[in-house]
Each structure stands twice: as structure tokens, then as C-alpha cells.
Amino acid sequence: MATVPSVSYSITVRLEVPAGGRAVSQITHVVENAGGIVTALDVNTAAHESLRIDVTIATRDTEHAEAIVAAIEVIEGVRIHKVSDRTFLMHLGGKIEMRSKVPLRTRDELSMAYTPGVARVSLAIARNPEDVRRLTVKRNSVAVVTDGSAVLGLGNIGPQAALPVMEGKAALFKRFADIDAWPICLDTQDTDEIVRTVQILAPAFGGINLEDISAPRCFEVEARLRELLDIPVFHDDQHGTAICVLAALTNALRVVGKDLSAVRIAMAGAGAAGTAILRLLMHAGARNVVVCDYHGAVHRGRDDLDDSLRWIADHTNAEGYDGDLRGAVKGADVFIGVSAPGILTGDDIATMNDDAIVFALANPEPEVSPDDAREHAAVVATGRSDYPNQINNVLAFPGVFRGLLDAQADEVSQGMLLAAAQALAAVVTDDELGPNYIVPSVFHPDVTHAVAASVREAAGGRPRTEA
């Protein structure tokens, strides 16, 4: 639930009010008294005796919106015609569509785009399969694949409920990297079925973006597909998050004048995102890390370690700390949370080293209140858009896939992820860098290009060209 009015819960109320009098000003007053914010007021139609107006209001949640509408309804002379939820309106009929890139205006154009002319192109690909990237949508297409088991912190909501999220991901691919992405929502949560289904769909795509698949199955799905396919497989919940965290941490350490290899890092969360962040941090040079899950610190002496936790225990926590998260945070230089809301307090952050860095990324409620953390830490980042330093995966995945597709890469390596993080960090110049600006805006014009170029170079590819 939002704690302040948000565009995510904005509504537009169509009203009929008397043409004269104080009705319009009363509406604004009533909305504000009820805790809402009027963001727009437009006259739809006007007559001598009445006005029909559309009032757009930011609210906290559905119940708050209903309370505001009820308060408006009792204003004398006001009649409500319709209430529209703007977020639902945006999703009516879906957010993406397929369009032809070529005109089909004449019989000749039809004959070249489809039968009989298309047969020549199909035969050319049959003779030389590598031409499929040059002559089809494969060269610029990504499958966004989910089973709906771990969606946006909503949990296991299934493939149909996951579809709006995957559509949104596809829209972001197009908006930020001009990539044609297709939502593939699978009605199975069986690992073997997921792997086999993606394998037989893969010929139509230049890359696979795994999305919102729960741990630990996501690790096996990714690993097996990477072995089977000759196109890159990228799990955004893991690798996109890791890229953004490393980029943000790189710049946060620049702010406080510390080195990654020397700082002590406490992490909360040993699932998909936490494990990928850890691996990339260590690949970049981190040495002193303690990872905690809901049982406490991960260490070699625990008797509940699966393969993923065993890897963490073998590569971190050299001193064998076996306490809880609060103890791990004490004396740390960096806290990174990808876990659960409200598990730390400002007092816990106060026990960290001077010039501490706090990344509380649980969303929508972080591991520690950002306001409380800012009382004690030098740099604070969250996954939220209403605080500075939002760590958002859209900073990474469009550019990563643009680079992978342009290079015609057949895999994703740690070196490519590191290159992407370094490029993303470098978008923030020395003049811009500060405690409240360690990552660029998702709308920064250089982000996608910089990340794509670095990934393409790491993959050994050449700049994008047209056939």
C-alpha cells in the first residue's frame, strides 16, 4: 500500500456541476481534506447551467480512492457520472501490439512479403541457417519468459496474472532499446517442462529473458538453458539487479572514498537476486562479505545448506560469523538488502562504520526506513521512485540485450555483466556525483547506448548495422 498519494492509484472522476457557484473550489477542498491530490481539472463540456468536468486525483490505494469519491458525492449540486482507474485504463486491451515493418499496399508487395516470394528467403536460410539472424525478426527479438511464480513481490500469482507485467517488460524493451520483445507466460511450474518449452521456442528469438521465476528453480532453469541454447539467456531478477547494484555501489564508494576490495559488506537475502549480486560483487573485487537469510548468517557450520547456500558459505564469511543480521551489520561499511521489509531500524544503521552505505531494496517497503537510514548513513538507495537513488533494473536490461543482439552473442558471461555495470556507473560524471545521485535517471539519454556498447565490446561484437 502506498503511504502517500501515487500515480499508481490515480483516478479520473467525471462530474457534472453547476456553472456558477463554488462547486469546483469545493471539490478541490474536499479532495485535499481527504488526503488526495488534484493533479488535473479539465472542462469536458460547458453549458449555461452546468459544466461537465474531469478531475484527476492521486490517491494512496483503492480504499482511499473510494473514500474520496464518496466525499465528493455529497457536495451539493455535484453529480458523478463515471469513475475511471487510470492504471487499469492504460492496460485495457494490453500495452503492446505487433506491426508490420513493411508496407503491404499492392499485390507485388504481398507476393514478396509472403507467398510466393518468401519461399526464396526460407530456402536461403535452410541452406545457410546463420542467415536467420540477418533475414528475420530473430536478430532483434527477445522472449520474456515467466511461469508467474515470483511476480513483483506479489508471489505465485500464475501465468495469466503475470501477463500484464511481462507486457510492461516488453514495452520497456521497445521504449529504451528498440527491441521487439514478446511475453511468454507458461502454464507450468515444472522445471523440466519450462526448460523444454523454452528450448523448442528458442529458434524464433535472439535472446531469452527469464523473469519472475522463483528460487531455487530459477537457477536450474537458467543453467540448463544456457547449456542447451546458442542464444544468450539472462535472468533479469538476478543479473539485471546485480548490474544495477554494482554500478550504484561503485559510485557510492566514490562518494565516501572507499574501495570495494577493502569494505565489509553485510547482505540480507540469499535468493536469486542476492546470490547474483554476491557473485558479481566478488567478480568485481569484493572480499569481505557476510550474507544472511531468515535463519541468520550463512556459514559452513549450518546444517540446512542447499547447493546455492553451500556456494555462499564456501565463498564468504571467512571468520565463520554465525549470528543474526543485526550483528552482521554492526561495523559494516555497506548493507545491501534484497529480502524483506522492516527487518532493520535506524539504530541498527547507527552501528555501522562511518560513511556507511545502505541499499535497502525490498519493494515497496524497504528493509529499513530510508528516512531513518539517512540519519546515520552517508548514502542510501532504495528500489522506490519516491526517494533519491532508485535502483531500477530498467537501467540495465535494455542496454544489455541491445549489446548482446548487436554482437550476435551466444551467451552471457560475468565479464559482460561487469562491463555493463562499469558503463552504467560511468554515465554519472564527477560533476554530477553526490550522495543523492549515484545512478542516472532511467530516462538519461546515454544509459542504453553506454551499456549496450560495453556489452557488445565484451562480447567481441561490432556496432549495430542494417542488412
JOZI-V29471 format. One record per pair of residues at least 12 apart in sequence whose ideal C-beta (glycine too) atoms are under 6 Angstrom apart, sorted by sequence separation. I is the first residue (numbers start at 0). J is the second residue. D is the distance in whole Angstrom. If there is no record, write none. Layout:
BEGIN
i: (I/I)
j: (J/J)
d: (D/D)
END
This chain:
BEGIN
i: (41/209/369/427/151/169/221/299/426/40/68/120/147/150/297/298/297/357/39/145/166/365/38/165/217/369/298/37/38/165/328/357/426/145/331/332/362/399/426/35/36/269/290/298/329/340/355/143/162/325/339/356/357/358/359/360/35/161/269/298/333/334/335/336/337/338/343/354/426/206/260/263/264/265/266/267/296/336/340/342/343/348/143/205/206/207/208/209/210/259/290/296/336/30/143/158/190/194/259/260/296/345/349/158/193/197/201/208/288/289/348/422/423/158/269/295/348/422/190/194/198/345/394/18/190/336/360/4/18/289/296/419/422/4/17/18/35/240/244/274/291/15/16/33/237/241/245/419/236/241/418/419/15/236/291/418/30/33/141/143/238/14/237/241/245/289/139/140/141/142/143/144/145/146/415/418/13/139/148/29/142/11/12/29/146/269/415/414/415/11/26/10/146/394/9/387/393/25/388/398/402/406/8/391/397/401/405/408/8/394/398/402/406/4/144/398/402/4/10/22/217/406/4/22/399/405/214/378/214/267/1/405/17/0/16/150/142/149/265/14/15/265/140/148/149/273/14/140/141/142/143/144/145/148/272/145/146/265/13/138/141/143/13/137/263/263/264/265/266/267/268/12/262/268/95/262/267/10/11/94/90/93/10/11/95/95/9/94/7/215/255/267/251/255/254/251/282/247/283/282/279/247/243/243/243/240/243/239/242/239/235/239/235/231/242/246/250/245/249/231/242/246/250/233/238/242/246/231/229/231/254/251/250/247/247/206/206/205/176/171/175/178/172/176/141/176/175/132/133)
j: (53/221/381/439/164/182/234/312/439/54/82/134/161/164/311/312/312/372/55/161/182/381/55/182/234/386/316/56/57/184/347/376/445/165/351/352/382/419/446/56/57/290/311/319/350/361/376/165/184/347/361/378/379/380/381/382/58/184/292/321/356/357/358/359/360/361/366/377/449/230/284/287/288/289/290/291/320/360/364/366/367/372/168/230/231/232/233/234/235/284/315/321/361/56/169/184/216/220/285/286/322/371/375/185/220/224/228/235/315/316/375/449/450/186/297/323/376/450/219/223/227/374/423/48/220/366/390/35/49/320/327/450/453/36/49/50/67/272/276/307/324/49/50/67/271/275/279/453/271/276/453/454/51/272/327/454/67/70/178/180/275/52/275/279/283/327/178/179/180/181/182/183/184/185/454/457/53/179/188/70/183/53/54/71/188/311/457/457/458/55/71/56/193/441/57/435/441/74/437/447/451/455/58/441/447/451/455/458/60/446/450/454/458/57/197/451/455/58/64/76/271/460/59/77/454/460/270/434/271/324/59/463/76/60/77/211/204/211/327/77/78/328/204/212/213/337/79/205/206/207/208/209/210/213/337/211/212/331/80/205/208/210/81/205/331/332/333/334/335/336/337/82/332/338/166/333/338/82/83/166/163/166/84/85/169/170/85/170/86/307/354/366/356/377/378/378/413/380/417/417/416/390/390/392/394/392/395/392/395/395/392/396/396/403/416/420/424/420/424/408/419/423/427/411/416/420/424/410/409/411/434/437/437/437/438/400/403/404/397/393/397/400/397/401/400/447/447/407/466)
d: (5/6/5/6/6/5/5/5/5/5/6/6/4/6/5/6/5/5/4/5/5/5/5/3/6/5/5/6/6/6/5/4/5/6/5/5/4/5/6/5/4/5/5/5/4/5/4/5/5/5/6/5/5/5/6/5/5/5/4/5/5/5/5/5/5/6/5/4/5/5/5/5/5/5/5/5/5/6/3/5/4/5/5/6/5/5/5/4/6/5/6/6/6/6/6/4/5/6/5/5/6/3/4/6/5/6/5/6/5/5/4/5/6/5/6/5/6/5/6/5/5/5/6/6/6/4/6/6/6/6/6/5/4/5/6/5/5/5/5/6/4/5/5/5/5/4/5/6/5/5/4/5/5/6/5/6/6/5/6/5/6/5/3/4/6/5/6/5/4/6/5/5/6/5/5/4/5/5/5/5/5/5/5/6/5/6/4/5/6/5/6/5/6/6/5/4/5/5/5/4/4/5/5/6/5/4/5/4/6/6/3/3/4/4/6/4/4/6/5/5/5/2/6/6/5/6/4/5/4/5/5/4/5/5/5/4/5/5/4/6/5/5/5/6/4/5/6/5/5/5/5/6/5/4/4/5/6/4/4/6/5/6/5/5/5/5/4/5/5/4/4/5/4/4/5/5/4/6/5/5/6/6/6/6/5/6/5/5/6/6/4/6/5/5/6/4/5/6/6/6/6/5/5/6/5/6/5/4/4/5/6/5/5/5/6/4/5/4/4/5/5/4/5/5/6/5/4/6/5/5/6/5/4/5/5/6/6/5/4/5/4/6/6/4/6/5/5/6/5)
END
